[in-house]
Amino acid sequence: MQVGEDTVNRQNEVGMDDIDGQSSAATHTKTMPEASRRFGRNPRGSAQKVNLAVRQSLRHLIQRYKEFRIVVACSGGADSLALGAAAIDCCYRMGITCDSVTIDHGLRCGSLSEAKGVAAWMRFLGANTARVMSVDAGNGCFGPEGNARHARYAALNLALEQDLETNVSTAAIGNACTEIPYKGGKQSPGSLIADFSRVQTQPTGLQQGEELLAKPLPGKPYPSSSQRVFIMLGHTLDDQAETVLLGLGRGSGAHSLRGMTVLPQDDDDLFVRPLLGVRRKDTEQCCKYLGLDYVEDPTNSIDGHWRKADGNPLRRTALRHRVLPALKEALGHDVAPALARTAAMLHDDDTALEHIANDLYQRNVTRANVSSSYIIDTFEVKDIPKAIRRRLIRRVLINAGCPGGALTSTHIYSVDTLIVAWRGQKPLNLPGGVRAWRRSGTNDVVIGAQVD
């Protein structure tokens, strides 16, 4: 990553008024971060698009939550690097603490050094802390893409646990890696390692020996355990389009085709994706505007060495480099924005149906007193529309212990037949050790761990 030629000029242009027009001195006193100097007072073009998207997401969070801090997941690619720089800038101007975490998947030689270099640059740009977490993404039963995704999200959730439970104790800083066991289910691929070692390769302008990881900037204390933490992810509109196409290829329903959302959907959702309305080409141009060289991940290349078992490119890579260009040529226009609009409309429809299903769940599903089983009154729900009834079933199955990612339409339809087409079927074995059966002599379908 190189410093842009016009960086010095932009430094002189930056004012001390924050984004919302409030005095910057009223919200923070620390030195202006490098990211803000590079964006300047009025960024142009793609840099403006990225910065505005991050600013808007933060404003929505401020309206919903009294106090929070941001952790940016930065891989060093154009999307996450542009996001990280914009988040540091906007958080600085709005008086919000911004940290970063970089996940090393360990899938290629030198990845840890590269991750540490990314963390160093996030620190240089002004992140309050910058950490590297290494995961074992080479093992698992989900394939190369699935294993990496499961390991990555497990690490991000663990990063939140560390911040909330241990307040990122400075005792963790050192040259040795600290092993932190993953607390999730059996399907998580590999163990997680939190690496708090000092960065060896430092960007231009840093003093030799400066600690870049897990050390807060002056005036920015470590977070309190009561403060909410949100993780920002660099998914773009192009990623959303690919997600919709992947769902279509699997024959998924609206819940999957609705894609990703910008803001958290409930109090348990801690992920924010400000760039879902921004194109990938804009994040690349933003990095060039800021004078930052982003990482080109070879696993995203159509000719990359990471491939499926049959030798073909990974699914998302094939969609990106073959399917979407073929659709553009066949239809005469770029289909990514249209697919993103489809996701947005399905999100609204699915949210409405989920709301109705939740209301019916509260009235027609009861919890057994002794066991962890759930009881559905089939007489009350058998005549409601399928789309709502099957959402109710899915909610019961997940609450009973079925992993959401392992549930398929086949599982849900099979339980549905116990409600609407009872013919003396045997109990159903479902993911997570959950079973479903029709209670003899009653209208009840019971879903739980064992047959009564």
N, C-alpha and C positions, 0 to 999 in steps of 0.2 A: 504494500500500500504506500502510495506516494502522496506527499503534501501537494495540493494544487497550487498553481502559480499565482492565482488570485486570492489565496488565503489571507495574505497580509492586508489586502484591500478590504476584504470582507470584515476582518477584525475591526477595522476603523468604522465600518458602517453599522455595527451592531449597537443597538440602543439598550438601555436597561429597563425598558418597560416590558412587562410580561405579556403573554399572548392575549389575556383577557383584559388588558388595559389597566391592570392594577400595578402599583409600584412594585418593582422587583425587590426593593429594599425591605418592603413590608412583609415579604414571604420568605426570603432567604438572604443570607449575607455572604455565602461562599463565592469564590472566584468563578467567573463565567467559564463554563466548560468549553473544550475545544470544539465539540459538536455545534454549539451555538455560534461560535465564531465563524465556523465554516458555512453554516446555513445563512448567516447574516440576518439583517432586519427583515428583508422582504425577498425570500427565495423565489426563484423563477422556475417555470416549466415543470418538469417531473419532480424536482426537489420540493416544489410547492405542493404538488399533489400528495406526495408521501407525508410531508409535514402536516398538512391540513387533515389528512385521514387520521393520523395519530392524535392530533389535537382534539378532533371531534369525539373520538372514543374516550379520551380522558375526561372531557366535559360531561359525557353521559355518566361515567363512573362517579364523578364528583356529585352529580345530582342524586345518585342512588345511595352513595356511601359517604359517611362523614369523614373517615380517615382510611387511607390505604397507601400501599407502596407498590411499585412495579418491578418485576423481574423480567428482563428481556431474554428470551432463548435465542442466542446468536450462534449460528454455525459458521459464519464467515462468508456465506453465499450472498449474492446481491440483495435478495429479499430481506434476509434477517439483518444484514449489515446496514442497509438503508433504514430499516425499522429501528435498529438499535440507536443509530445516530439521531433520528427524529425523536425517539422516546427520551433520550438524554436531554435534547434541546427543550422539548415541550415540558418535561417534568421539571427542569430547572426553572423555566419561566412561570410555572404554576405552583412551585413550592412543594413538589412531590419527590420522594426518594426513588431513585432508579438504579437498580442493580442489574447484573447480567450473569447468565450461566451458559456455558458452552459444553455440549455433550460430545464426548469422543466415543464413537461407536467401535473403534478398534478394528475396522474392517480392512484397513490398508496400512502399509508400512509408513511410518512417520505421522500418523494421524494425531497422536498425542502432542507432538511438537507443534503441529499445525493448530490444534485446538488451543494450546497455550499462547500461540501467537495471536490468535483471534481475541482471546481474553485480554492480552496485553493492549491490543488496540481499543477494545471497549473501555478499558481503564483509562487509556490515554485520551479518548474522546470525552470522558467525564463520568463514566459509570461509578456509582458509589462503591460497589464491590464488583469483582469479576471472578467467577469461579469456573473451574473445569471439573466435570464429572465424567468418569470413564465407565462404560458399560460393556458387557459381553453380549454383543448382538450376533455372534456367529453361530449360536446354538438356539434350538427351539423348533417348534412344530408348525410355524406360520409361514415359512419361506423367508428368503432374504429380506424382502420389504417388510413383511409382517413382524419378523423378529426384531428388526431395527426399530420399527414403530413402537412395539410393546416395550422394548427396553428404554427407548427415549422418553415415553410418557411416564414410565415407572420412575425414571431418574428425575424428571421434572417434579413429580409429586413428592419424591423424597427430598428434593431441594426445598419445597415448601415446608415439609415437616421439620427439616433442620432449622429453618429460619424461625418457625413458630415455637418449636420445643426447646431449642438450644441457643437461640438468639445469635447464631453464628459466632460462637466463642472464639476469641483470638487464640486460645490455646490450640486450636486446630491447625494454625499456620505452622508450616515446617517443611522439611524436605521429604519426609516420609508420607506415603499415601495412607489414608485412614479407611479401613474397610467398614462399610455400613451395610448390614444385611437388609435385603428387600423384605418389606413387611406384607407384601401382597399375596395373591393366590399361587397355586402350584404351577400355573401356566406361564408365569413370568420367566422369560428366557435369561438365564444367567444371573450372576450377582452384580451388585452395584458397588463401585469404588468412588469415593469422593476424594479428588486430588486437590490438596491445598498447597502444593509446592510452588515455589517462586518461579516466575517466568524467566527463562534464560535469554531468549532472543527478544529484544525490546525495540520498539519503533523509534525512528529518529526523533530526537528532542527529549528523550527520557534520560534522567540521570542514572548512571551505572549503579546497579544494586537496589533500585527502587522496588519495593514490594508492591506487586500489582494485584494479587489475589487475596480475597477475603480480608481486606483491610479498608475501613470506611474512609471517605474523604473528610477533611477537616470540617467540623460543624455538622456532620451527618452521623448521628449515633446509630448503633445497631438497632434493628426493629424490636419493638415490644411484642410480647406474645399475644397481645390482644388486638394488634393491628392486622387488618386484612391484607393479603398479598395476592396480586394477580400476575399471571404469567402471560406476557405478550408473545405471540407467535407470528411468523412472517408469511403466512399463507396469502396468496394473491388471488385475483379474479381467475387467472389461468389455472391455479390449483383447484379452485372451486369447480371450474368446468371439467377438469379431469376427474374429480370426485364424482360428479354427476354421471359421467360416461361410465366410470367403473361400476357404479350402482346399476345403471341400465344393463350393463353386460352381465351382472349377476341376477337380473330379474328382481331387483329390490323394489320395495314399496316406497310410499311418500316419506316415511320416517328416515330412510337412507338417502333418498334423492333430494331431500331438503338441504343437504350439504351442511356446510359449516356456518357458524354465526359469528358476527363481529363481537357482540357483547355476551357475557355470561347469561345463561337462561334461568338459573336459580342460584340459591346460596351455596350449593355444592359445586357449582361450575366456576372454576377459577381461571379459565383461559379467555384471553382477549385477542382477537384477530383484526387489527385495525385496517389491514391492507386488502381486504376481500373485494374492495371496489377498485383496486389499483392494478394495472397490468404489470407483468414481469418486466417488460421493456422499460417501464417507468422506474422501477427500482434500480435497474442497471444504469439508466441515465442519471438517476439521483446520486449513485455512488461516484460516477464520473464528475458530476457537478461539485461534489464534496472533496474530490481528489483522493478517493479511496479505491484501492485495487481489491476486488472481491475474489473469493475462492471459487474455482470451477471444479465442482465435484465430479470426478470421472465416473462415478456410479450412475450419474444422470445422463451419461452419453449413450446413444444408441449402439455404439460399438464398444461400450465398457465391458470389463471382464466379469462384472457381476451379472449373471443371467439366470433364467429359470432352469429347472432340471432338464428340460427338453432342448436347451441350448438357445432358445429364443430370448429376446430382450425382456427385461422386467416389464410388468404390465403398464405401470404409469409412464415409464420411459417410452414404451411403444406407442401409447396414446399421444404423448407429447410430440414425438417426432414423426409419426406415421399417420395415425388416425385423424387427429385434428387438422393437419395440413390437407389430408385427402378430403375431409368434409368441406373444408374451405374451397378447394378446387371444384368439388362436385356441386356445391350449393351456390357458389359465386360470392360468398361473403364469410367473414370471420364468425364462427359459431360460438366462440367462447362467451361473449356477452349475452347471447341468447340463452345458453345453458345456465349461466349465472342467474338470469331473470327467472328461468324455470325453477331453479332452486329456491329463489326468494318467494315465488308464488306458492310453491309446495310447502315451504316453511309456514306461511300464514295459514294455509288450509290444515296442515297437520297439527299446528298449535291449537286451532279451534276444535278439531276432533279430539285431541288429547284432553282438552278442558272438559268436554262433554263426558268423555270416558272416565275421567277422574271423579266427576260428580256421581256417576253411576257406581263407581268403585266404592265410594264412601257409603252409599246406601244399600248396596247388594253384596258386599264382600265382608265377611267377618273373620276374626282371628280366633283359632281354637284356644281355649283357656290353658290347657296343659302343654300341648305340643306347639311347634312353630308352624303348624299347618294353617292354610287359608281355605275358607269355605265359600263357594259361589252358589248363590240361589239360582238354579237354572230356570225356574218358573218365571223369575223376574227379568232375566236377561236374554232368554232364547229368542224373543221376538224383536229385539232392537236391531238396527242395521249392522251388517257384518263388520263394516269398517270400524264402528265404535266398539262392538263386542270383542273383536280381536285385539284391539288396543287395551281393553280392560284385562283380557287374558294375559297379554304380554306383561302388563304391570304386576299382576299377581305372581307370575312365574319369576320375575326378577326379584320381587320382595321375598319369595319363598327360597331363593338361593340360586337360581339359574343365572350364570354369567350372561350379561346382555350380548356380548360379542359372539357367544356360542349358540344363541337362539336363532333358529331359522323359521321360515314360514311353515315348513313341514311340521315342526313342533307345535306351533300355535294352532294350525289347522287341525292337528290330531286332538288337541285338547278341546277345540271347538266342537268336534263330533261328539264328544262326551256330553256336551250341552244340548245340541240340536238334533243329534241322530244316535241316541242311546240304543244299543242293540246287545247289551251284555258284554261289551268289550272288556278285555283284561286291563289292569293298570298300565299306564304309560311310564316308561323310563325316560327321563329328561336330563339335560346337561346339569352338572353340579350335584348329582346324586338326588335330584328332586323327582318325585313321582306324582302322578295325577290319576285319580280314579273316581268312579261314581259310587257314592255310598248307597249300599243296598237298602231298598225300601223307602228311599227319600228322593227329593229333587236336588240334592246337594252334590256338587263336584268338589272333591277335596284335593288340595295341592300342597304337598309337603314332603318330608323326608321318609316317611314310612306309612304303610297301610294300617288303618285301625282295625 
